[in-house]
Amino acid sequence: MSRIERKQEEKNKKRARRAVYRLVFLFIMICILSISTFLIDKEATLMIGEINTYNIEVFVKNIGKSIVESYKDIEEKLSKLNNLK
């Protein structure tokens, strides 16, 4: 077997291994993400308690308030920076 044929054979083996490694990596990552998602959900349920219905209106009101507060804070900081110049 010539050197070129050996190199070609090694490249083919590497390609095959690379595909297997990718599949194994994806499988491991899916398992890890599933486990961590399950644990996070379990911890959240323990902290908050069981939620049968989601009250989206309260969530929207709280988010709206925090966005308005953040916007006002940014405005104040920008005005202070403009006054320094």
MDAnalysis code that builds the backbone (N, CA, C; Angstrom):
import MDAnalysis as mda
import numpy as np

u = mda.Universe.empty(255, n_residues=85, atom_resindex=np.repeat(np.arange(85), 3), trajectory=True)
u.add_TopologyAttr("name", ["N", "CA", "C"] * 85)
u.add_TopologyAttr("resid", np.arange(1, 86))
u.add_TopologyAttr("resname", ["MET", "SER", "ARG", "ILE", "GLU", "ARG", "LYS", "GLN", "GLU", "GLU", "LYS", "ASN", "LYS", "LYS", "ARG", "ALA", "ARG", "ARG", "ALA", "VAL", "TYR", "ARG", "LEU", "VAL", "PHE", "LEU", "PHE", "ILE", "MET", "ILE", "CYS", "ILE", "LEU", "SER", "ILE", "SER", "THR", "PHE", "LEU", "ILE", "ASP", "LYS", "GLU", "ALA", "THR", "LEU", "MET", "ILE", "GLY", "GLU", "ILE", "ASN", "THR", "TYR", "ASN", "ILE", "GLU", "VAL", "PHE", "VAL", "LYS", "ASN", "ILE", "GLY", "LYS", "SER", "ILE", "VAL", "GLU", "SER", "TYR", "LYS", "ASP", "ILE", "GLU", "GLU", "LYS", "LEU", "SER", "LYS", "LEU", "ASN", "ASN", "LEU", "LYS"])
u.atoms.positions = np.array([
    [0.846, -1.164, 0.000],
    [0.000, 0.000, 0.000],
    [0.898, 1.236, 0.000],
    [0.593, 2.125, -0.867],
    [1.424, 3.322, -0.976],
    [1.073, 4.324, 0.127],
    [1.925, 5.310, 0.258],
    [1.742, 6.333, 1.280],
    [0.461, 7.136, 1.023],
    [0.173, 7.435, -0.215],
    [-1.028, 8.197, -0.570],
    [-2.291, 7.418, -0.199],
    [-2.286, 6.118, -0.473],
    [-3.442, 5.295, -0.127],
    [-3.649, 5.246, 1.387],
    [-2.547, 5.148, 2.142],
    [-2.654, 5.138, 3.603],
    [-3.224, 6.454, 4.120],
    [-2.746, 7.560, 3.559],
    [-3.251, 8.876, 3.971],
    [-4.752, 8.990, 3.681],
    [-5.148, 8.528, 2.507],
    [-6.562, 8.579, 2.134],
    [-7.398, 7.714, 3.077],
    [-6.877, 6.546, 3.424],
    [-7.582, 5.658, 4.335],
    [-7.702, 6.286, 5.733],
    [-6.649, 6.949, 6.194],
    [-6.692, 7.632, 7.488],
    [-7.723, 8.756, 7.482],
    [-7.783, 9.508, 6.382],
    [-8.766, 10.588, 6.276],
    [-10.186, 10.035, 6.332],
    [-10.419, 8.929, 5.649],
    [-11.751, 8.320, 5.662],
    [-12.137, 7.864, 7.070],
    [-11.174, 7.291, 7.797],
    [-11.441, 6.861, 9.167],
    [-11.747, 8.061, 10.058],
    [-11.003, 9.159, 9.862],
    [-11.237, 10.359, 10.661],
    [-12.626, 10.920, 10.392],
    [-13.044, 10.920, 9.140],
    [-14.382, 11.411, 8.799],
    [-15.460, 10.571, 9.481],
    [-15.269, 9.264, 9.453],
    [-16.246, 8.377, 10.083],
    [-16.280, 8.614, 11.590],
    [-15.106, 8.750, 12.205],
    [-15.041, 9.009, 13.642],
    [-15.668, 10.351, 13.986],
    [-15.432, 11.358, 13.163],
    [-15.963, 12.696, 13.421],
    [-17.497, 12.666, 13.462],
    [-18.098, 11.930, 12.557],
    [-19.559, 11.828, 12.544],
    [-20.064, 11.138, 13.811],
    [-19.376, 10.094, 14.228],
    [-19.767, 9.384, 15.447],
    [-19.598, 10.289, 16.661],
    [-18.491, 11.023, 16.723],
    [-18.252, 11.940, 17.847],
    [-19.338, 13.010, 17.912],
    [-19.751, 13.519, 16.770],
    [-20.812, 14.529, 16.748],
    [-22.117, 13.960, 17.291],
    [-22.459, 12.756, 16.878],
    [-23.686, 12.132, 17.366],
    [-23.624, 11.884, 18.872],
    [-22.486, 11.406, 19.343],
    [-22.325, 11.162, 20.777],
    [-22.416, 12.480, 21.542],
    [-21.768, 13.516, 21.029],
    [-21.810, 14.826, 21.674],
    [-23.240, 15.349, 21.757],
    [-23.978, 15.265, 20.650],
    [-25.369, 15.724, 20.646],
    [-26.221, 14.945, 21.647],
    [-26.031, 13.641, 21.687],
    [-26.786, 12.806, 22.616],
    [-26.484, 13.187, 24.064],
    [-25.209, 13.381, 24.382],
    [-24.817, 13.755, 25.741],
    [-25.389, 15.126, 26.103],
    [-25.311, 16.080, 25.183],
    [-25.828, 17.418, 25.465],
    [-27.343, 17.401, 25.667],
    [-28.050, 16.621, 24.880],
    [-29.500, 16.509, 25.047],
    [-29.828, 15.929, 26.417],
    [-29.082, 14.915, 26.824],
    [-29.317, 14.320, 28.146],
    [-29.039, 15.320, 29.255],
    [-27.935, 16.035, 29.167],
    [-27.573, 17.009, 30.201],
    [-28.611, 18.124, 30.273],
    [-29.032, 18.633, 29.119],
    [-30.045, 19.691, 29.116],
    [-31.376, 19.205, 29.680],
    [-31.743, 17.983, 29.367],
    [-32.996, 17.438, 29.892],
    [-32.942, 17.316, 31.409],
    [-31.830, 16.807, 31.912],
    [-31.679, 16.645, 33.360],
    [-31.679, 17.999, 34.054],
    [-30.912, 18.949, 33.515],
    [-30.845, 20.263, 34.161],
    [-32.191, 20.980, 34.095],
    [-32.910, 20.856, 32.993],
    [-34.238, 21.464, 32.887],
    [-35.186, 20.853, 33.911],
    [-35.121, 19.557, 34.066],
    [-35.963, 18.878, 35.052],
    [-35.639, 19.360, 36.459],
    [-34.342, 19.471, 36.781],
    [-33.952, 19.915, 38.121],
    [-34.356, 21.362, 38.379],
    [-34.166, 22.223, 37.387],
    [-34.544, 23.626, 37.550],
    [-36.050, 23.748, 37.736],
    [-36.809, 23.011, 36.955],
    [-38.268, 23.050, 37.078],
    [-38.704, 22.537, 38.448],
    [-38.044, 21.490, 38.920],
    [-38.379, 20.923, 40.223],
    [-38.081, 21.926, 41.331],
    [-36.927, 22.596, 41.261],
    [-36.574, 23.596, 42.269],
    [-37.543, 24.773, 42.234],
    [-37.915, 25.210, 41.051],
    [-38.862, 26.327, 40.931],
    [-40.215, 25.940, 41.517],
    [-40.635, 24.732, 41.286],
    [-41.909, 24.274, 41.833],
    [-41.846, 24.222, 43.352],
    [-40.697, 23.808, 43.896],
    [-40.557, 23.768, 45.350],
    [-40.567, 25.172, 45.946],
    [-39.957, 26.136, 45.258],
    [-39.896, 27.498, 45.778],
    [-41.234, 28.213, 45.630],
    [-41.863, 28.081, 44.483],
    [-43.088, 28.828, 44.190],
    [-44.324, 28.063, 44.636],
    [-44.307, 26.788, 44.467],
    [-45.490, 25.980, 44.732],
    [-46.142, 25.618, 43.407],
    [-47.125, 24.771, 43.490],
    [-47.822, 24.357, 42.275],
    [-48.621, 25.519, 41.704],
    [-48.529, 25.706, 40.419],
    [-49.284, 26.753, 39.738],
    [-50.240, 26.075, 38.770],
    [-51.516, 26.231, 39.050],
    [-52.515, 25.622, 38.176],
    [-52.864, 26.523, 37.006],
    [-52.898, 27.834, 37.255],
    [-53.198, 28.783, 36.187],
    [-52.162, 29.888, 36.215],
    [-51.840, 30.393, 35.069],
    [-50.883, 31.480, 34.961],
    [-51.640, 32.795, 34.839],
    [-51.338, 33.735, 35.723],
    [-51.967, 35.049, 35.690],
    [-51.035, 35.984, 34.924],
    [-51.207, 36.062, 33.634],
    [-50.305, 36.807, 32.760],
    [-50.428, 38.306, 32.976],
    [-51.587, 38.774, 33.425],
    [-51.777, 40.217, 33.607],
    [-50.842, 40.768, 34.673],
    [-50.690, 40.047, 35.776],
    [-49.787, 40.486, 36.845],
    [-48.356, 40.514, 36.323],
    [-48.003, 39.520, 35.559],
    [-46.659, 39.455, 34.988],
    [-46.397, 40.647, 34.075],
    [-47.360, 40.969, 33.222],
    [-47.202, 42.091, 32.289],
    [-47.099, 43.407, 33.045],
    [-47.908, 43.590, 34.083],
    [-47.848, 44.824, 34.879],
    [-46.485, 44.977, 35.544],
    [-45.967, 43.890, 36.114],
    [-44.665, 43.950, 36.782],
    [-43.548, 44.241, 35.788],
    [-43.594, 43.614, 34.643],
    [-42.573, 43.851, 33.618],
    [-42.668, 45.283, 33.119],
    [-43.888, 45.761, 32.909],
    [-44.080, 47.135, 32.441],
    [-43.499, 48.142, 33.413],
    [-43.719, 47.935, 34.710],
    [-43.176, 48.837, 35.724],
    [-41.653, 48.821, 35.703],
    [-41.078, 47.634, 35.602],
    [-39.614, 47.550, 35.626],
    [-39.005, 48.175, 34.371],
    [-39.679, 48.055, 33.239],
    [-39.166, 48.667, 32.009],
    [-39.224, 50.182, 32.115],
    [-40.327, 50.700, 32.657],
    [-40.462, 52.152, 32.816],
    [-39.405, 52.672, 33.785],
    [-39.196, 51.955, 34.891],
    [-38.174, 52.367, 35.858],
    [-36.785, 52.355, 35.229],
    [-36.488, 51.327, 34.449],
    [-35.185, 51.245, 33.784],
    [-35.013, 52.391, 32.796],
    [-36.062, 52.707, 32.063],
    [-36.005, 53.793, 31.087],
    [-35.755, 55.129, 31.781],
    [-36.453, 55.374, 32.907],
    [-36.251, 56.618, 33.651],
    [-34.836, 56.693, 34.211],
    [-34.328, 55.567, 34.680],
    [-32.968, 55.524, 35.219],
    [-31.947, 55.846, 34.130],
    [-32.153, 55.297, 32.949],
    [-31.246, 55.574, 31.824],
    [-31.326, 57.039, 31.428],
    [-32.539, 57.588, 31.414],
    [-32.706, 59.014, 31.088],
    [-31.949, 59.897, 32.071],
    [-32.058, 59.589, 33.361],
    [-31.362, 60.374, 34.383],
    [-29.852, 60.306, 34.201],
    [-29.350, 59.127, 33.954],
    [-27.900, 58.969, 33.788],
    [-27.405, 59.697, 32.546],
    [-28.179, 59.630, 31.473],
    [-27.777, 60.339, 30.254],
    [-27.812, 61.850, 30.456],
    [-28.812, 62.334, 31.179],
    [-28.873, 63.780, 31.425],
    [-27.706, 64.226, 32.298],
    [-27.308, 63.403, 33.260],
    [-26.143, 63.728, 34.083],
    [-24.882, 63.769, 33.233],
    [-24.755, 62.815, 32.322],
    [-23.583, 62.795, 31.437],
    [-23.572, 64.019, 30.528],
    [-24.730, 64.408, 30.025],
    [-24.810, 65.584, 29.153],
    [-24.495, 66.864, 29.918],
    [-24.881, 66.931, 31.180],
    [-24.599, 68.113, 31.992],
    [-23.118, 68.230, 32.332],
    [-22.416, 67.105, 32.381],
    [-20.986, 67.135, 32.694],
    [-20.163, 67.691, 31.545],
    [-20.641, 67.577, 30.341],
    [-19.869, 68.002, 29.163],
    [-19.804, 69.461, 29.021],
])
